Amino acid sequence: MKKTKKVPSKGLYLLPNLFTTSALFAGFYAITGAINGHFEIAVIMIFIAMVLDGLDGRVARMTNTQSEFGAQYDSLADLVSFGVAPAAIAYSWGLASLGKVGWMIAFVYATCGALRLARFNVQHNTADKRYFQGLASPAAAALVAGYIWVMESHQLSGPLAVYGLCAVTTFAGLLMVSNIRYHSFKELNFTGKVPFVVAVIVMLVLALIYVAPPLVLFVGFLIYTFSGIALTMSLLRRKRRDKKVDSTE
């Protein structure tokens, strides 16, 4: 019996790609907002893109509509929303005042974002799903956008604020291409039952975000950034301890 060759479908899954397109729109809107000097709107759009980016993959898995096209499209959208957009906002807000140095810092950040996404695409089938290798591009973008949002909300500017932005942008960019491990939280089951205390914690976090969104979000992602460094040091200590145990046996 002659086997019929399976022809791949030419159609696209609408629902997950709709979220990805919305995230891309938010990132592009952030860039235009920075160009026009609307920095608060621009950074808010980065956080909106983060929410949408987190939803598209989960929606695809819940509706069984994953596809290779969707994965590649999501990666390209992430490059715009979390690579190019934060770099453009940072440059327009303060890095431009440093001339070529500011331009270089913005470019390094955007390039690190592209390298981070390319490495993730290559390793996503073999890497440990519990951890990210390097700071995820949405978290890095949140760090840069959060800093600018804090400065804007408190009307802080000047050389010190710009130097702080240089440090945050460079730090976030280099962490994306580092080997530092970060919890991915992909093992969390949002459809299952959780202890009552978890609901209370979520309520408190939402209340804090409502009171001071820029500061709480920036501090939260800053804590997450340093948590990866602590996690990596802990894993290295455990690995060295296991080697010592093996060598003594």
CORJO-V469959 format. One record per residue. N is the residue number from 1. PHI is phi as a letter, one per 30 degrees, with the letter a starting at -180 (NA if undefined). D_LAST is the distance of its C-alpha to the last C-alpha in Angstrom with 1 decimal. Layout:
N|PHI|D_LAST ; N|PHI|D_LAST
This chain:
1|NA|59.8 ; 2|d|59.5 ; 3|d|56.7 ; 4|d|57.9 ; 5|d|56.1 ; 6|d|54.9 ; 7|c|56.6 ; 8|d|54.7 ; 9|d|56.5 ; 10|c|58.4 ; 11|d|58.6 ; 12|b|56.5 ; 13|d|55.2 ; 14|d|57.4 ; 15|d|55.5 ; 16|d|52.2 ; 17|d|54.0 ; 18|d|56.5 ; 19|d|53.9 ; 20|d|52.5 ; 21|d|56.1 ; 22|d|56.7 ; 23|d|53.6 ; 24|d|54.9 ; 25|d|58.3 ; 26|d|56.8 ; 27|d|55.1 ; 28|d|58.3 ; 29|d|60.3 ; 30|d|58.0 ; 31|d|58.8 ; 32|d|62.5 ; 33|d|62.4 ; 34|d|60.8 ; 35|d|63.5 ; 36|d|66.2 ; 37|i|64.7 ; 38|c|63.7 ; 39|d|60.2 ; 40|d|59.7 ; 41|d|60.5 ; 42|d|58.4 ; 43|d|55.2 ; 44|d|55.9 ; 45|d|56.1 ; 46|d|52.6 ; 47|d|51.3 ; 48|d|53.5 ; 49|d|52.0 ; 50|d|48.5 ; 51|d|49.5 ; 52|d|51.1 ; 53|d|48.2 ; 54|d|45.9 ; 55|d|48.4 ; 56|d|49.0 ; 57|d|45.5 ; 58|d|45.4 ; 59|d|48.9 ; 60|d|48.1 ; 61|d|45.1 ; 62|d|47.2 ; 63|c|50.2 ; 64|h|48.2 ; 65|b|50.0 ; 66|d|47.1 ; 67|a|48.1 ; 68|d|47.0 ; 69|d|50.2 ; 70|d|49.5 ; 71|d|46.0 ; 72|d|47.6 ; 73|d|50.6 ; 74|d|48.4 ; 75|d|46.5 ; 76|d|49.8 ; 77|d|51.1 ; 78|d|48.1 ; 79|d|48.7 ; 80|d|52.2 ; 81|d|51.5 ; 82|c|48.3 ; 83|c|48.5 ; 84|d|52.1 ; 85|d|53.7 ; 86|d|51.6 ; 87|d|52.1 ; 88|d|55.8 ; 89|d|56.1 ; 90|d|54.2 ; 91|d|56.4 ; 92|d|59.6 ; 93|d|58.8 ; 94|a|57.9 ; 95|d|56.1 ; 96|d|59.5 ; 97|d|60.7 ; 98|c|58.2 ; 99|i|59.7 ; 100|d|57.5 ; 101|d|54.4 ; 102|d|54.8 ; 103|d|55.4 ; 104|d|52.2 ; 105|d|50.1 ; 106|d|51.5 ; 107|d|51.0 ; 108|d|47.3 ; 109|d|46.7 ; 110|d|48.4 ; 111|d|46.6 ; 112|d|43.2 ; 113|d|44.2 ; 114|d|45.1 ; 115|d|41.9 ; 116|d|39.9 ; 117|d|41.8 ; 118|d|41.5 ; 119|d|37.7 ; 120|d|37.6 ; 121|d|39.8 ; 122|d|37.7 ; 123|c|34.3 ; 124|d|35.5 ; 125|d|34.6 ; 126|c|31.0 ; 127|d|30.1 ; 128|d|28.4 ; 129|d|31.5 ; 130|d|30.1 ; 131|b|30.3 ; 132|c|32.8 ; 133|c|31.8 ; 134|i|34.2 ; 135|d|36.9 ; 136|d|39.1 ; 137|d|42.6 ; 138|d|44.3 ; 139|d|42.4 ; 140|d|43.1 ; 141|d|46.7 ; 142|d|46.8 ; 143|d|45.6 ; 144|d|48.4 ; 145|d|51.0 ; 146|d|50.1 ; 147|d|50.6 ; 148|d|54.0 ; 149|d|55.0 ; 150|d|54.2 ; 151|d|56.3 ; 152|d|59.1 ; 153|d|59.2 ; 154|c|59.5 ; 155|h|61.8 ; 156|c|59.6 ; 157|a|60.1 ; 158|j|60.5 ; 159|e|58.3 ; 160|d|55.5 ; 161|d|55.2 ; 162|d|55.2 ; 163|d|52.5 ; 164|d|50.4 ; 165|d|50.9 ; 166|e|49.8 ; 167|d|46.5 ; 168|d|45.9 ; 169|d|46.9 ; 170|d|44.8 ; 171|e|41.8 ; 172|d|42.1 ; 173|d|42.7 ; 174|d|39.7 ; 175|d|37.3 ; 176|d|38.5 ; 177|c|37.1 ; 178|d|33.9 ; 179|c|30.4 ; 180|d|30.3 ; 181|c|29.4 ; 182|b|31.9 ; 183|d|32.1 ; 184|d|34.5 ; 185|i|35.4 ; 186|d|36.1 ; 187|d|34.3 ; 188|d|37.0 ; 189|c|39.5 ; 190|d|42.9 ; 191|c|44.6 ; 192|c|42.7 ; 193|d|43.2 ; 194|b|41.8 ; 195|d|41.9 ; 196|e|45.2 ; 197|d|43.7 ; 198|d|42.8 ; 199|d|46.6 ; 200|d|47.4 ; 201|d|45.0 ; 202|d|46.5 ; 203|d|50.0 ; 204|d|49.1 ; 205|d|47.7 ; 206|d|50.9 ; 207|d|53.1 ; 208|d|51.4 ; 209|d|51.9 ; 210|d|55.5 ; 211|d|56.1 ; 212|b|54.8 ; 213|e|53.6 ; 214|d|53.0 ; 215|d|51.1 ; 216|d|48.9 ; 217|d|48.0 ; 218|d|47.2 ; 219|d|45.1 ; 220|d|43.3 ; 221|d|42.4 ; 222|d|41.5 ; 223|d|39.0 ; 224|d|37.6 ; 225|d|37.4 ; 226|d|35.3 ; 227|d|33.2 ; 228|d|31.8 ; 229|d|30.8 ; 230|d|29.1 ; 231|d|27.3 ; 232|d|26.1 ; 233|d|24.8 ; 234|d|22.9 ; 235|d|21.4 ; 236|d|20.3 ; 237|d|18.8 ; 238|d|16.8 ; 239|d|15.7 ; 240|d|14.6 ; 241|d|12.7 ; 242|d|10.9 ; 243|d|10.1 ; 244|d|8.8 ; 245|d|6.5 ; 246|d|5.4 ; 247|d|5.6 ; 248|d|3.8 ; 249|d|0.0
